[in-house]
């Protein structure tokens, strides 16, 4: 197995940014504008970014306490209980990484179809196979490709912002939501915050690969914090362009045509108005590139979790990897699961439920930091957690609990996904212990 080249801070930031930036930010404001005004939409993205930053700050402290690859699996297993670690590990395998890879591939399929007629799943299958093969065979090439894709994604977003800011309107918008309101629409605001939180998912990606950084204690926390700040600034700027350049009639027409289900994002509308049809076609190509970049980031990070599980005996030793080596079998396992999901599933409901499960596991990770602060295990009895990371962990845990409550109130079936995952993971843990 090929040795993995050690990552630096810039590669870590690129990994985090690539994981976070997707299609969600390009369409969310269009649906939110039916119930929220321009200022409330921007506030939702600001609050969502602040919650993600709290999570990143809590994880930065966890990365100092446990400077090992595995993310939630490692933090929960070491700081709360091995059974909870396995719960997070299984969630990562099916929902945390394989499902997002499949979703990115499906989105690339759909938007590529607006440019040229292709057989079903041709682009999506190609993306899954290519990223999996590259990830398994060449760690150095994977890192270089990932760095280039991350840079290209940020530069293309910057180009869109340049078009919007310099050719479009920068005056404060005067349009009102379709459903007017006299007071602050608290219920609608928090419902929108669910989708905003999903768009910010990925701020913790560097924690899954801690052992592959040259300076994990220094660069993993910085990569998560700086990557989240970069994406937060980008999301706020993108949404400013949206709310400043789209009036209520254009938004209503976009929704009537099916919105993003018709493979037209708000960014398409903006660029089509300012740069013509060729600009809108370029946006479809950009979405395909963005999905490729995200799929690559998930393919790099996810297998490190399964390798950590295998090294602890939670998966067969086949999926482990020696220190500094690429987890080939784990990479192929994730690719196979992603390919199966791509070819057999519709993703709208799956993505929503993935968000609920991943919010649950990251909230447990924040809780593990609070456990170390207020009731540390014997090995960490002398550890002191500062006020800022403690406050950030508490805020993230509360915000996540509120988000899950709101999600369950809107659709109670989301709790079934969490309950099913907990039951299956704990049963697998108990069975494995009994066999041993």
N, C-alpha and C positions, 0 to 999 in steps of 0.2 A: 504494500500500500504506500502511496506517495505521501511524503511529509507535507503538511499544510504550511504554507508560508505564514509567518506571524503578521497579524493585522496591526496597523497603526491607527491613530486617532481619526484621520480623514476617511479611511476605509470604514471605520466604525460609524462615523456620522452618515456616510453614504448608505450603509446598510440599513440604519434606522430610517433615514428619509425615504429610501426606496420601498421599505415595508409599509410606511404610513401613507404615502401619496398614491391615491387611486382615483377611480371614477367618481366616488361619492361626493367629493367636493365640487365636481363639475355639474351636478344635478340637484343636490340637496336644496339649494336656495330656491329653485323653481317651485318645488312642492311646498316649502315653508312659507312662500309669499302668499299663499291662500289664506293663512291665518296670522302671520306675523308681518310687521312693518319692517322697513330697511334697518332701523336702529336695533330692533329686537333680533333680527337675523344676525347682525354683526355681533351683538352681545352674546348670542348663543355660541358662536364660534370662539369668542374670547373666553367665555366660561369653560367651554369644552377643552380649550387649550390649557387653561389654568389647572383643570383637573388632571389632564395628561401630564403636566409638569409636576404636580404633586406626586403622581405615581412614579415618574422618572426619578424624582429626588428620593423617594422611599427605596426604589430599586437600586439607586446609586449607593445607599448605605448597605443594602443587602449584598451588593457586589463586593463591598469591602469586607463584610463578615464572612462571606462564602465565595471566594474568588475562583469558582469552578464552573464549568459549562453545565447547562441544563435548565436555567431559568427557574420557573415556578416549581418544576419537579425537584430540583436540588434544594431550593429554599424551604419548601414545605417538608420535604423528607428530613432535612437536617435540623430544622428549627421548630416544627410542629409535630409531625408524626409521619413515618414512612408510608402509611396508607394514604394520607392526603397527598403525598408526593406522587404516588402511583396514579391517583385520581387526575392530578394535573398532567402527568405524562401521557395518559391515554387520551385526555382531552386535546393535548398537543398533536398527537398522531392523527386523529380523525378530524378534528375541528380547528385546531390552532394553525396547522400548516398545510396538510393535504387538501382540505376543503378550500382554503384561500388560493392555493395553486390552481385547483380546478376552476374556481370562479374566475380568476384572472385569465385563464385559457379560454373560458367560455365568452368572456367579454371581448377578448382579442378576436375571437371567431366572429362575433356579431359586428364589431366595428370594421373589421377587414372586409366583411361582406358588403359594406356600403361603398367600397372602392372598386372591388372586382369580384366577379362571380366565382365561387370556389365550392368544392364538395363540402358537405357538412363536417364540421369538426376538423377540417384540414389544418387550419392555423393553430387551433387549440392543442390538438394532438402533437403537432410539430413542436410547439413551445414546451409541453411537458416532457417529451422525449429528449429534446435538445438540452434543456436545463438539467435534467436528471443525468443524462450521459456525461455532459461536461462536468457536473458536480462530482460524479463518481470517478472519472478518469483523470482529471487534471485540476488539482487544487489551485495551482498558480494561475492557470488560464481562467478558472472560475473567478478568482479574486480580481483579475484585471478586467474581465468582461463586466463584472458587477460594478467596479469603479467607473467604467466608461458609461454604463447604462444609467447609473445614479447621476452622474454629471450631466448626461444628455437630458434626463428627465427634468432636472432643476433648470437647465438652460432653456428648455422649451417652455416651461412654465414662465420663466422670466420673459421670454419673447411674447407670450400671450399677454402678460402684464404690461409690457411696453406698448403693445398695440392698443390695449384698453385705456391705459393711463394717458398716452400722448395723442391718440386719435379719437378717443371717446370722451364722454362727459365726466367731469370731476365735480360737478355741483351736487349739493346734497339733494337726494331724490325726494320728490313730493308725492309719489304714488302711495296708495293705501292698500292694505290687504283686501281680498275679496270679501272676507267676513270681518266687518268692522268691530271694534271693541272700544269701550270707554276707559276701562282700567287695563292694567298690565295683564296679558293673557297667560296666567301662570301655568295652567294645564297644557295649553298648546306649546308653550315655551319648553316645558320639560319633555313633552313628547318629541319635539324637534331635537332636543338635546340627546335623545337616544341615538339618532342617526349621526349627529355630530360626533358623539363618542366613538361610534363605529368607524367613522372616517379617520379618527386619530389613532385607531388601533395599530400597534406596531412600534410604539415608542420604547418598548422593552426588548427589542430584538437582539441588541448587543449582549444582553445577559445570557443568551443561550450559547454563546461562543466565547465565554470569558477566558478559557484556557488557551485560546488561539490568538490572543492579543500579546504583543511584546511586553506591554506594561498593563496588565489587567486591572490592578488596583487604581491606576491613574486614568487609563483611557476608557474603560468600560463605563464608569459613571459619567465621564465627560461626553462620551459619544451619545449616551441616552439624553442627557440634558441639552447639549448643543443641537443634536438632531431634532429634538422636540421643539426647541425654540425656533429653529430654522423653518420647520414645517408650520408652526403656529403663525409666524409672520407671513409666510406664503399664503396660508389659508385665509387670513384676514385680508390680505391684499386682493386675492382672487375674488372674494365675496364682495369687497368694495366695488370692484369693476362690475360685478353682476348687478348689485342693487343700484348703482349709479347709471347704468346703461340700459336697463330693461324696465319698461313701464308695464302697468297692469295688463294692458291689452295684448302685448307681446307674450307675457307670461301665460295669460289665459289661452292664447292660441297654441302655445307650446304644449300645455297640458291637454288641450283638446285633441292634438295630434298624437298623443300617447307619450310625450316627453321622452325620457331616456329609453322607454321600451321601443321607441321608433329609432333608436340609436342616434338621437340628436341631443347633445348636451347644451347647457346654457352657453358654454364656451363656443360651440358651433354657431349659435345665433349671433353672439357678439362679433366673432371673426367674420361671419358672412356679411353682417351689416357694414363692417369697417374695411374688409379686405376682399369681399366678393366670394363667389362659389369655390374658387381654388383654395381660399383660406379655410373654408369649412371642410374641404377634403383633407387639407393638411391636419386639421384637428383630429379627424378619424385616424390618420396615420400616427399622430401623437398618442392617442389613446392606446393603440396597439403597442407602441413602444413602452408606454407607461406600464401596461399589463405585463409585458415581457420582463421589465425591470423588477416589478414586484414579485413575479413568479420566481425569478432568479434569486432574489433575496430570501424568500421563504424556503427555496430548495437548499440554500447554503445553511440556513440557521436550524431548520427543523430536525434534520438527522442527528444533530449533536445531542438533542434531548433523548432520542431513542438509544444512542450509543451510551449515554450516561445511565439510562435504565438497564441496559444490558450488562454494563459493568457492575451493577448492584444486584443482578440476578432477576430483575423484573421482566426482562426479555431474554431470549436465548443468546448465548455468548457470541453467536454468529454476527449479531448486530453491534457488537462492541468494536472498538478500535484502539490500537495502542496510542499512547500519548504522542500528539503531534501528527497523527496520520488521519487521512480522510476516512470517515465511516462509510465505506462503499456499500455494504449490505443495507445499512439504514437508509442511505440515499435512494437505493433501488426500491426499498420497501415503500418509502413515501411516494416515489414516482408512480409505483403500481397502484397505490390507493388513490392518488390524485387522478390517474387515468381512468380508473373504474368509476369514480364519482363524476368525472366529466362526461362519460358516455352514458351514464344511467340516471342522472339526477337533474331536476330543475332547481335553480339555486336561489330564487327570491326568498322563500321561507327558510331555506337552509342557512343563508347568510344572517338573517335576523336571529335565529336560534344560536348560531355560532357566537354572535356577539354577546348573547346572554350568558353562555357557558364561559367564555373567555373573561368576561367581566367578573364572574364568580371566582375563577381561579386567581386572577390578579388581586382581587379583594382579599382572598385568603393569604396571598403573599404579603400584602400590606399588614395583615393581622399578625403574621409571623414576626415582623419587625417590632410591633407593639408588644408581642410576647417577650422578646429579648429585652425590651426596655423595662417592662414592669414585672416580669416573672421569668428571668433568664434561666436556661438550662445550666447544669453544673459547669460544663465546659466553657460557658460564656459568662460566668458569674462576675468576672472582673471587667466585662465590657460595658462601656458607657455610651449610650446613644444620645446625641445632642437634641436640643429642643426643636430645631428646625426639621430634621428628618422625622422626628416623632410626630410633630404637628402635621407634616405632609402625609405621613402614613395614615393618621387618623382622619384627615380630610378626605383622602382618596377612598378609604374604607367606607366612610359615611356616604360619600357621593355615589360610590358603586352600589351600596345597599339601597339607596334611594332610587337609582336608575333601575335596578332589578325589580324593586317594588312597583315602579311605574310601568315597566315592561310587562310584569305579571298582571297588573290591573287592566292593561289594554288587551292582553292576550294571555289568559292563564295557562294555556298549553305550553308556554315557554318554560314554566317551572318543571314540566314533565321531562324536558331534555336534561335539566340539571339533576332531577331526581333519578332518572334512568342512568345517567353517567355515574353518579355517586354509588348507586346500587351495584352496577356492573363492576366498577373499579374496586370497591370494597370487597365484593364477593371474590374477585380474582386475587386480591391480596390475601384474604383469609384462606383460600384454597391453596395458594402457593406456600403459605406458612405451614399449613397442615401437611402438605406433601413433604416439605423439608423436615 
